[in-house]
Amino acid sequence: MFARRPPAKNFQLAIVGGGIGGVILALGLLRRNVPVRIYEAASGFREVGLGLSIGPAAYRAIPLIDPRIRDIYDSLITTHADSPGYEQYHRTWFEIVRATGSNAGKVIFDLKAFPSGQTSVRRSDFLDSLMCLLPPEAFRLGKRLETFRETEDGIKVFFKDGTSAWADAVIGCDGIHSKVRECMLPEESDRSAPQYSGMYGYRAVLNMMDMIEAVGEHRARVATIYAGQGSYAVTYPIMRAKKVNVGLFIIKPSWNCNTWVRPAEKSEMHRDFDHMGEHVKAIMERMPDASQWAIFESRYQLSTYTKSRFALLGDAAHASTPHQGAGAGQAVEDAHVLAELIGDPRVVQPPDLVVAFKAYDAVRRPRSQRVVTTSREVGNLWCLSQKGVLDDEEKLKQALTTRLRWLWDLDVEEQVNRAKSIMIEQMERRNEGFSIDSSLSNQALGK
């Protein structure tokens, strides 16, 4: 007996954007025998930013997309177990410590994340390793999107270098400044542009020995969030606990600069964080001259993540602040659902992609847009500034636990099953001559 092969896919997909979300989606599609090609604007694949951490829900999803992805992630990550004697913190996400007030230095609680605890990896290392899994014919570099034109025969994609390509559907994985989003939803373009979130920060990477000198062995080796009035600091080990990633964040209502990054004096850092206690002061003394990094987000909620044979994934659809470490994880969850829908044997012709995209939107848009909101709220919690909570420790524990349990405890397989059920129902409606339901997100929410 020969195993039954899924029907051939009579379409070609184009992914615009070769960041981690786009590459993971491509790997998931290729594993399901879906023809796909990535078009990346840069001359080489690259990731912006220092570290990446994938939370528990996305951690459970990545082997379902392609088991090799989690093998790579596990081979590169730093955990608390990389510090001898700290193995008992393997499931710790962060220890939350008071940075201000009479109880400065007090551990409020040890926030656990199952099964993985705090994990971190250099974005560039992860992307480079994922790229090695892609066949050369699956990507094109130096292809910056200019516009596209949809016809009865497909979608013609035009690039800045004067070339073009044909595809049956386009998935925008091109980040917070997404050109696909701009072209797909021109009526929402101005409102959907990234907005300043009300916080900026300073970032640095310190040697582990310098961090131990600053805050002691325990605080250096265990991922820590220092919660303070109007600001917070975060530190966690990276590079097999040889170095420590540092972020300092402060609430500031306005950002009067045309760029996301502006040079700053060390005195400005002290002005912003000298109230944060001895540990944070000691960390600042060891940080280099700093730049200020504005934190932007997709505060405007898109009306849809899909239109005709176009779809958006990751930051192109729902860029969030970094305060609950969920940005990369949401792109992974998106990729899992999309790969399973497009790889389904019922999706064979280009019109089937339209239905699959709508089912993806129905399931992923409500959750990912809520993640943007909760991430902003978690930033306020770290700054002891969230209304109704402020610096009340018991309310802080309850608020964080509730939000993060909702984020982390997702049944990723049930999410896919729900999306497939919606897709199948809509295919049946289409085959019976009915129009596809335009309010599918209500189904996803159980309304």
C-alpha positions as CSV (number, residue, x, y, z in Angstrom):
1,M,0.0,0.0,0.0
2,F,1.3,3.4,-1.0
3,A,0.6,6.3,1.4
4,R,-1.9,8.8,-0.2
5,R,-0.2,12.0,-1.1
6,P,-2.1,15.3,-0.7
7,P,-3.5,16.8,-3.8
8,A,-1.0,19.0,-5.7
9,K,-1.2,22.7,-5.0
10,N,-2.1,24.6,-8.1
11,F,-0.8,27.9,-7.0
12,Q,2.4,29.7,-6.2
13,L,2.8,31.8,-3.0
14,A,5.0,34.9,-2.5
15,I,6.2,35.9,0.9
16,V,7.4,39.5,1.1
17,G,10.0,39.8,3.9
18,G,12.7,37.5,5.0
19,G,12.7,38.0,8.8
20,I,12.2,35.2,11.3
21,G,8.4,35.2,10.7
22,G,8.7,34.9,6.9
23,V,11.3,32.2,7.0
24,I,9.5,30.1,9.6
25,L,6.3,30.3,7.5
26,A,8.2,29.4,4.4
27,L,9.7,26.3,6.1
28,G,6.2,25.3,7.3
29,L,4.8,25.6,3.8
30,L,7.7,23.8,2.1
31,R,7.3,20.9,4.6
32,R,3.7,20.7,3.4
33,N,4.7,20.7,-0.2
34,V,3.4,24.2,-0.9
35,P,5.2,26.1,-3.6
36,V,6.5,29.3,-2.1
37,R,9.2,31.9,-2.6
38,I,10.5,34.6,-0.2
39,Y,11.3,38.1,-1.6
40,E,13.6,40.0,0.7
41,A,14.5,43.7,0.3
42,A,18.0,43.5,1.7
43,S,21.0,41.9,-0.1
44,G,21.2,39.4,2.7
45,F,18.8,38.0,5.3
46,R,19.2,40.0,8.5
47,E,17.4,40.5,11.9
48,V,17.2,43.8,13.7
49,G,17.6,43.7,17.5
50,L,19.7,41.8,20.0
51,G,17.8,39.0,21.6
52,L,14.7,36.9,21.0
53,S,12.7,34.8,23.4
54,I,9.8,32.6,22.4
55,G,7.2,32.1,25.0
56,P,5.5,28.8,26.0
57,A,2.7,28.8,23.5
58,A,4.9,29.5,20.5
59,Y,7.5,27.1,21.9
60,R,4.8,24.4,21.6
61,A,3.9,25.5,18.1
62,I,7.3,25.6,16.4
63,P,7.8,21.8,16.2
64,L,4.4,21.5,14.7
65,I,5.4,23.9,12.0
66,D,8.7,22.0,11.4
67,P,10.5,20.0,14.1
68,R,13.8,21.2,12.8
69,I,13.0,24.8,13.9
70,R,12.8,23.8,17.6
71,D,15.9,21.7,17.3
72,I,17.7,24.8,16.1
73,Y,16.2,27.0,18.8
74,D,17.0,24.6,21.6
75,S,20.6,24.3,20.3
76,L,21.1,28.1,20.5
77,I,19.2,29.2,23.5
78,T,20.6,30.4,26.9
79,T,18.7,29.3,30.0
80,H,19.3,29.6,33.7
81,A,20.6,26.1,33.7
82,D,23.7,27.4,31.8
83,S,24.8,28.9,35.1
84,P,26.1,26.1,37.4
85,G,24.2,26.1,40.6
86,Y,21.1,27.8,39.1
87,E,19.5,24.8,37.6
88,Q,16.5,25.2,40.0
89,Y,15.6,28.4,38.1
90,H,15.1,26.5,34.8
91,R,11.4,27.3,34.8
92,T,11.8,30.9,36.0
93,W,10.7,33.5,33.4
94,F,11.8,36.5,35.6
95,E,12.1,37.3,39.3
96,I,10.3,40.5,39.9
97,V,12.1,42.8,42.2
98,R,11.2,46.2,43.7
99,A,13.5,48.9,42.5
100,T,12.1,51.9,44.4
101,G,10.7,52.7,47.8
102,S,11.5,51.5,51.3
103,N,11.4,47.8,50.1
104,A,13.9,48.3,47.2
105,G,15.6,45.0,46.5
106,K,12.7,42.9,47.7
107,V,11.8,40.0,45.5
108,I,8.0,40.4,44.9
109,F,7.7,36.9,43.2
110,D,9.3,34.3,41.0
111,L,7.3,34.3,37.8
112,K,7.4,30.8,36.2
113,A,6.8,29.9,32.6
114,F,6.2,26.3,31.7
115,P,7.8,24.3,30.2
116,S,10.7,26.5,29.1
117,G,11.2,29.3,31.6
118,Q,13.3,32.2,30.3
119,T,15.1,31.3,27.1
120,S,17.0,33.8,24.9
121,V,18.8,33.6,21.5
122,R,20.6,36.1,19.3
123,R,18.1,36.9,16.5
124,S,20.8,36.8,13.9
125,D,22.1,33.4,15.0
126,F,18.6,32.0,14.9
127,L,17.8,33.4,11.5
128,D,21.1,32.3,10.0
129,S,20.5,28.8,11.1
130,L,16.9,28.7,9.8
131,M,18.2,30.0,6.4
132,C,20.4,26.9,6.1
133,L,17.2,24.9,5.9
134,L,15.8,26.8,2.9
135,P,16.6,25.6,-0.6
136,P,18.3,28.3,-2.7
137,E,15.4,28.5,-5.2
138,A,13.0,29.4,-2.3
139,F,14.2,33.0,-2.0
140,R,15.3,36.1,-3.9
141,L,17.4,38.9,-2.3
142,G,17.5,42.6,-3.1
143,K,13.8,42.6,-4.0
144,R,12.2,45.6,-2.3
145,L,8.5,45.8,-3.0
146,E,7.2,48.8,-4.8
147,T,3.6,47.8,-5.6
148,F,1.5,45.0,-7.0
149,R,-1.4,44.6,-9.4
150,E,-4.1,41.9,-9.1
151,T,-5.5,40.4,-12.3
152,E,-7.6,37.4,-13.2
153,D,-4.4,35.5,-13.8
154,G,-2.8,36.3,-10.5
155,I,-0.8,39.0,-8.8
156,K,2.0,40.8,-10.5
157,V,4.5,42.0,-7.9
158,F,6.7,45.0,-8.9
159,F,10.1,45.6,-7.2
160,K,12.2,48.8,-6.8
161,D,15.0,47.3,-9.0
162,G,12.6,47.3,-12.0
163,T,11.9,43.6,-12.0
164,S,8.6,41.8,-11.3
165,A,7.3,38.4,-10.4
166,W,4.0,36.6,-10.6
167,A,2.2,34.8,-7.7
168,D,-1.2,33.5,-6.9
169,A,-1.2,35.0,-3.4
170,V,1.0,37.3,-1.4
171,I,1.8,37.1,2.3
172,G,3.3,40.2,3.9
173,C,5.9,39.4,6.5
174,D,7.7,42.7,6.0
175,G,7.5,44.2,9.5
176,I,6.1,47.2,11.3
177,H,6.7,49.4,8.2
178,S,5.0,46.9,5.9
179,K,4.7,47.9,2.3
180,V,2.3,45.0,1.7
181,R,0.0,46.4,4.4
182,E,0.2,49.9,2.8
183,C,-0.8,48.5,-0.6
184,M,-3.4,46.0,0.6
185,L,-5.3,48.5,2.8
186,P,-4.6,52.0,1.4
187,E,-7.7,53.4,3.2
188,E,-6.1,52.4,6.5
189,S,-2.5,53.3,5.7
190,D,-2.2,56.6,7.7
191,R,-3.9,55.2,10.8
192,S,-2.0,51.9,10.7
193,A,1.4,53.5,10.6
194,P,3.5,52.7,13.7
195,Q,2.9,55.0,16.7
196,Y,5.1,55.9,19.6
197,S,3.9,53.8,22.6
198,G,4.7,56.4,25.3
199,M,8.0,54.7,26.4
200,Y,11.6,54.8,25.3
201,G,14.6,52.9,26.6
202,Y,18.3,52.3,26.7
203,R,19.9,48.9,25.7
204,A,23.3,47.3,26.3
205,V,25.1,44.0,26.6
206,L,27.4,43.6,29.6
207,N,29.9,40.9,30.5
208,M,28.7,38.5,33.1
209,M,31.6,39.3,35.4
210,D,30.8,43.0,35.2
211,M,27.2,42.3,36.0
212,I,28.2,40.2,39.0
213,E,30.3,43.0,40.2
214,A,27.4,45.4,39.9
215,V,24.5,43.4,41.4
216,G,25.9,40.2,42.8
217,E,25.9,36.6,41.6
218,H,22.2,35.8,42.0
219,R,20.8,39.0,40.4
220,A,23.3,38.7,37.5
221,R,22.5,35.1,36.7
222,V,18.7,35.0,37.2
223,A,16.6,37.0,34.8
224,T,15.3,40.0,36.7
225,I,12.8,42.8,36.2
226,Y,13.3,45.8,38.5
227,A,9.9,47.4,38.9
228,G,10.0,51.1,39.7
229,Q,7.9,54.2,39.8
230,G,7.3,55.2,36.2
231,S,10.2,53.1,34.8
232,Y,11.6,49.6,34.9
233,A,14.8,47.6,34.1
234,V,15.2,44.2,32.7
235,T,18.3,41.9,32.7
236,Y,18.8,38.3,31.6
237,P,21.7,36.1,30.7
238,I,22.6,35.5,27.1
239,M,25.4,33.7,25.1
240,R,25.5,30.7,27.5
241,A,25.5,33.0,30.5
242,K,28.7,34.7,29.4
243,K,27.0,38.0,28.9
244,V,23.8,39.8,30.1
245,N,21.3,41.7,28.1
246,V,20.1,45.0,29.7
247,G,17.1,47.2,29.0
248,L,16.1,50.3,30.8
249,F,12.6,51.7,30.0
250,I,10.8,54.8,31.1
251,I,7.3,56.3,30.5
252,K,7.5,59.5,28.5
253,P,4.4,60.7,26.8
254,S,6.1,62.3,23.8
255,W,9.0,61.6,21.4
256,N,10.1,64.7,19.6
257,C,12.4,63.2,17.1
258,N,12.0,62.1,13.5
259,T,14.0,58.9,14.0
260,W,13.5,55.9,16.3
261,V,16.9,56.2,17.8
262,R,18.7,59.4,19.0
263,P,22.0,59.9,20.7
264,A,21.9,60.6,24.4
265,E,24.3,61.6,27.1
266,K,25.1,59.4,30.1
267,S,23.7,62.2,32.3
268,E,20.3,61.8,30.6
269,M,20.3,58.1,31.5
270,H,21.0,59.0,35.1
271,R,18.3,61.7,35.0
272,D,15.8,59.0,33.9
273,F,16.8,56.2,36.3
274,D,18.7,57.5,39.3
275,H,15.6,57.0,41.4
276,M,15.7,53.2,40.6
277,G,17.8,52.0,43.5
278,E,21.4,50.8,44.0
279,H,21.3,47.8,41.6
280,V,20.1,49.8,38.6
281,K,22.5,52.6,39.4
282,A,25.4,50.1,39.5
283,I,24.3,48.7,36.1
284,M,24.1,52.2,34.6
285,E,27.7,52.9,35.7
286,R,28.8,50.0,33.6
287,M,26.8,50.8,30.5
288,P,28.4,52.5,27.6
289,D,27.3,55.9,26.3
290,A,23.8,55.2,25.4
291,S,21.3,56.0,22.7
292,Q,17.6,56.4,23.4
293,W,15.4,53.9,21.6
294,A,11.8,54.9,21.1
295,I,9.3,52.0,21.4
296,F,6.7,51.9,18.7
297,E,3.6,49.7,18.2
298,S,0.6,49.1,16.0
299,R,-1.9,50.9,18.2
300,Y,-4.5,51.1,15.5
301,Q,-6.2,47.8,15.1
302,L,-6.5,46.8,11.4
303,S,-10.0,45.9,10.2
304,T,-8.6,42.7,8.6
305,Y,-5.4,40.8,8.1
306,T,-6.5,39.7,4.6
307,K,-8.0,41.1,1.5
308,S,-8.7,38.9,-1.6
309,R,-5.4,36.9,-2.1
310,F,-3.3,38.9,0.3
311,A,-2.5,38.3,4.0
312,L,-0.4,39.8,6.7
313,L,1.7,38.1,9.3
314,G,3.7,39.2,12.4
315,D,4.6,42.8,12.9
316,A,3.2,43.7,9.5
317,A,-0.2,43.0,11.1
318,H,0.2,43.6,14.9
319,A,3.5,45.0,16.1
320,S,3.6,45.2,19.9
321,T,5.8,46.6,22.6
322,P,8.5,44.2,24.0
323,H,7.2,44.3,27.6
324,Q,5.8,40.8,27.7
325,G,8.2,39.2,25.2
326,A,5.5,38.1,22.8
327,G,6.3,39.7,19.5
328,A,8.2,36.8,17.9
329,G,5.8,34.3,19.5
330,Q,2.8,35.9,17.8
331,A,4.6,35.6,14.4
332,V,5.2,31.9,15.2
333,E,1.5,31.4,16.1
334,D,0.5,33.2,12.9
335,A,2.8,30.9,10.9
336,H,1.5,27.8,12.5
337,V,-2.1,28.5,11.7
338,L,-1.4,29.7,8.1
339,A,0.9,26.7,7.3
340,E,-1.8,24.3,8.5
341,L,-4.6,26.0,6.6
342,I,-2.7,26.4,3.3
343,G,-1.3,22.9,3.7
344,D,-4.7,21.3,4.2
345,P,-5.6,18.9,1.3
346,R,-8.8,20.9,0.6
347,V,-6.8,24.0,-0.3
348,V,-5.8,23.3,-3.9
349,Q,-6.8,26.2,-6.2
350,P,-6.2,30.0,-5.7
351,P,-9.8,30.6,-4.7
352,D,-9.3,28.2,-1.8
353,L,-6.6,30.5,-0.5
354,V,-9.1,33.3,-0.1
355,V,-11.2,31.1,2.2
356,A,-8.1,29.9,4.1
357,F,-6.9,33.5,4.6
358,K,-10.3,34.5,6.0
359,A,-10.2,31.6,8.5
360,Y,-6.7,32.7,9.5
361,D,-7.9,36.2,10.1
362,A,-10.9,35.0,12.1
363,V,-8.7,33.2,14.6
364,R,-5.5,35.2,14.7
365,R,-6.7,38.8,14.6
366,P,-8.7,38.8,17.9
367,R,-5.9,37.2,19.8
368,S,-2.9,39.1,18.3
369,Q,-4.6,42.4,18.7
370,R,-5.4,41.7,22.3
371,V,-1.7,40.8,22.7
372,V,-0.8,44.4,21.6
373,T,-3.1,45.8,24.3
374,T,-1.9,43.5,27.0
375,S,1.8,44.1,26.2
376,R,1.2,47.9,26.7
377,E,-0.6,47.2,30.0
378,V,2.2,44.9,31.2
379,G,4.7,47.7,30.5
380,N,2.6,49.9,32.9
381,L,2.6,47.1,35.4
382,W,6.4,46.9,35.4
383,C,6.3,50.7,35.9
384,L,3.9,50.4,38.9
385,S,1.6,52.7,36.9
386,Q,-1.3,50.5,35.7
387,K,-4.6,51.9,36.9
388,G,-6.2,49.8,39.6
389,V,-2.9,48.1,40.4
390,L,-0.2,50.7,40.9
391,D,2.4,49.4,43.5
392,D,0.0,47.0,45.3
393,E,2.0,43.8,45.3
394,E,-0.9,41.4,45.5
395,K,-2.8,43.1,42.7
396,L,0.4,43.2,40.7
397,K,0.9,39.4,41.1
398,Q,-2.7,38.7,40.2
399,A,-2.7,41.0,37.2
400,L,0.5,39.6,35.8
401,T,-0.5,36.0,36.4
402,T,-3.9,36.5,34.7
403,R,-2.4,38.2,31.6
404,L,0.5,35.8,31.2
405,R,-1.5,32.7,31.8
406,W,-3.9,33.8,29.0
407,L,-0.9,34.5,26.7
408,W,1.1,31.3,27.5
409,D,-1.6,28.6,28.1
410,L,-3.0,28.7,24.6
411,D,-3.9,25.3,23.1
412,V,-2.1,25.8,19.8
413,E,-3.5,22.6,18.2
414,E,-7.1,23.6,19.2
415,Q,-6.5,27.0,17.6
416,V,-5.6,25.3,14.3
417,N,-8.6,23.0,14.5
418,R,-10.9,26.0,15.1
419,A,-9.4,27.7,12.1
420,K,-9.9,24.6,9.9
421,S,-13.5,24.2,11.1
422,I,-14.2,27.8,10.0
423,M,-12.5,27.3,6.7
424,I,-14.4,24.0,6.0
425,E,-17.7,25.6,6.9
426,Q,-17.0,28.6,4.6
427,M,-16.0,26.3,1.7
428,E,-19.3,24.5,2.1
429,R,-21.1,27.8,2.0
430,R,-19.2,28.7,-1.2
431,N,-19.9,25.4,-2.8
432,E,-23.6,25.7,-2.1
433,G,-23.6,29.1,-3.8
434,F,-23.6,31.3,-0.7
435,S,-21.1,34.1,-0.1
436,I,-18.3,33.7,2.3
437,D,-19.2,35.2,5.7
438,S,-17.5,38.6,6.2
439,S,-17.7,38.5,10.0
440,L,-15.7,35.4,10.6
441,S,-13.9,36.8,13.7
442,N,-17.2,36.6,15.5
443,Q,-17.1,32.8,15.0
444,A,-13.5,32.7,16.3
445,L,-14.6,34.5,19.4
446,G,-17.6,32.2,19.9
447,K,-20.1,35.0,19.4
